[in-house]
Amino acid sequence: MNILVSTGQSLEQLLGDLKIYPQSLKNVAVTNKDAILAHEGLQNLIEELEANLGENGRILVRASGTESLVRVMAEAPTFEECDRVVSALVNYINEISY
């Protein structure tokens, strides 16, 4: 409410450029999450997939803070694109899992 008052804009104006995309999240059980996240091939794949998405989505791959998991999340214009990106990353992580 403070932003609405301070800018003098309507909520519709403030949210005009906001894009909400479908999201897909999968957890991958691993024994060494730090080694997985540091793997050069995984980093290269993330960069490649991010480049393909461009400004039309995002990817987040992170270690769980409490479990031996790597969390893989993607947002993209369609659920199919989200699932394609997440599946590619999950499959790669399973192949290199330590």
BABA-549295 format. One record per residue (C-alpha): residue in three letters; chain; x, y, z. Coordinates in Angstrom, 1 decimal, padded with zeros to 4 digits. Example, Ala and Ser with C-alpha at 12.3 -4.5 7.8 and 13.67 -1.06 7.14 Angstrom:
BABA-549295
<"ALA","A",<012.3,-004.5,007.8>>
<"SER","A",<013.7,-001.1,007.1>>
This chain:
BABA-549295
<"MET","A",<000.0,000.0,000.0>>
<"ASN","A",<002.9,002.3,000.8>>
<"ILE","A",<004.2,001.9,-002.8>>
<"LEU","A",<000.8,002.6,-004.3>>
<"VAL","A",<000.5,005.8,-002.2>>
<"SER","A",<004.1,007.0,-002.8>>
<"THR","A",<004.1,006.4,-006.5>>
<"GLY","A",<000.6,007.5,-007.2>>
<"GLN","A",<000.2,004.6,-009.6>>
<"SER","A",<-002.6,002.1,-009.6>>
<"LEU","A",<-001.9,-001.6,-008.8>>
<"GLU","A",<-002.6,-002.3,-012.5>>
<"GLN","A",<000.0,000.2,-013.6>>
<"LEU","A",<002.6,-001.2,-011.1>>
<"LEU","A",<002.0,-004.8,-012.2>>
<"GLY","A",<001.7,-004.0,-015.9>>
<"ASP","A",<005.0,-005.7,-016.9>>
<"LEU","A",<004.8,-008.6,-014.5>>
<"LYS","A",<004.8,-012.0,-016.2>>
<"ILE","A",<003.8,-015.1,-014.2>>
<"TYR","A",<005.1,-018.3,-015.8>>
<"PRO","A",<004.3,-021.9,-015.0>>
<"GLN","A",<006.9,-023.5,-012.6>>
<"SER","A",<008.3,-027.0,-012.2>>
<"LEU","A",<010.3,-028.2,-009.3>>
<"LYS","A",<012.0,-031.5,-008.6>>
<"ASN","A",<014.3,-032.7,-005.9>>
<"VAL","A",<017.1,-035.0,-006.7>>
<"ALA","A",<018.7,-037.2,-004.0>>
<"VAL","A",<022.5,-037.1,-004.1>>
<"THR","A",<025.3,-038.1,-001.8>>
<"ASN","A",<027.5,-035.0,-002.4>>
<"LYS","A",<025.4,-032.0,-003.3>>
<"ASP","A",<028.4,-029.6,-003.2>>
<"ALA","A",<030.3,-031.7,-005.7>>
<"ILE","A",<027.3,-031.9,-008.0>>
<"LEU","A",<026.7,-028.2,-008.0>>
<"ALA","A",<030.4,-027.6,-008.7>>
<"HIS","A",<030.4,-030.0,-011.7>>
<"GLU","A",<031.6,-028.1,-014.8>>
<"GLY","A",<029.3,-030.1,-017.1>>
<"LEU","A",<026.2,-029.2,-015.0>>
<"GLN","A",<027.2,-025.6,-015.0>>
<"ASN","A",<027.6,-025.7,-018.8>>
<"LEU","A",<024.2,-027.3,-019.2>>
<"ILE","A",<022.5,-024.7,-017.0>>
<"GLU","A",<024.1,-021.9,-019.0>>
<"GLU","A",<023.0,-023.5,-022.3>>
<"LEU","A",<019.4,-024.0,-021.0>>
<"GLU","A",<019.3,-020.4,-019.7>>
<"ALA","A",<020.5,-019.1,-023.0>>
<"ASN","A",<017.7,-021.0,-024.8>>
<"LEU","A",<015.1,-019.5,-022.4>>
<"GLY","A",<016.5,-016.0,-022.8>>
<"GLU","A",<014.2,-013.5,-021.1>>
<"ASN","A",<011.4,-016.0,-021.2>>
<"GLY","A",<012.0,-017.9,-018.0>>
<"ARG","A",<014.6,-018.8,-015.4>>
<"ILE","A",<016.4,-021.7,-013.8>>
<"LEU","A",<017.4,-022.3,-010.2>>
<"VAL","A",<019.5,-025.2,-009.2>>
<"ARG","A",<020.5,-025.2,-005.5>>
<"ALA","A",<021.4,-027.5,-002.7>>
<"SER","A",<018.9,-028.2,000.1>>
<"GLY","A",<020.0,-026.7,003.3>>
<"THR","A",<018.7,-029.6,005.4>>
<"GLU","A",<018.7,-032.7,003.2>>
<"SER","A",<021.1,-034.4,000.8>>
<"LEU","A",<019.1,-033.1,-002.2>>
<"VAL","A",<019.7,-030.8,-005.1>>
<"ARG","A",<016.6,-028.8,-005.9>>
<"VAL","A",<015.9,-028.1,-009.6>>
<"MET","A",<013.4,-025.4,-010.6>>
<"ALA","A",<012.5,-023.8,-013.9>>
<"GLU","A",<010.0,-021.2,-015.0>>
<"ALA","A",<009.0,-020.9,-018.6>>
<"PRO","A",<006.1,-019.8,-020.8>>
<"THR","A",<004.6,-023.3,-020.9>>
<"PHE","A",<004.5,-026.3,-018.5>>
<"GLU","A",<006.0,-028.4,-021.3>>
<"GLU","A",<009.0,-026.1,-021.5>>
<"CYS","A",<009.4,-026.2,-017.7>>
<"ASP","A",<009.3,-030.0,-017.6>>
<"ARG","A",<011.7,-030.3,-020.5>>
<"VAL","A",<014.3,-028.0,-018.8>>
<"VAL","A",<013.9,-029.7,-015.4>>
<"SER","A",<014.0,-033.2,-016.9>>
<"ALA","A",<017.2,-032.4,-018.7>>
<"LEU","A",<018.9,-031.2,-015.5>>
<"VAL","A",<017.6,-034.0,-013.3>>
<"ASN","A",<018.7,-036.6,-015.9>>
<"TYR","A",<022.2,-035.0,-016.0>>
<"ILE","A",<022.5,-034.9,-012.2>>
<"ASN","A",<021.4,-038.5,-012.0>>
<"GLU","A",<024.1,-039.5,-014.5>>
<"ILE","A",<026.9,-037.7,-012.6>>
<"SER","A",<025.6,-038.3,-009.1>>
<"TYR","A",<028.3,-039.0,-006.6>>
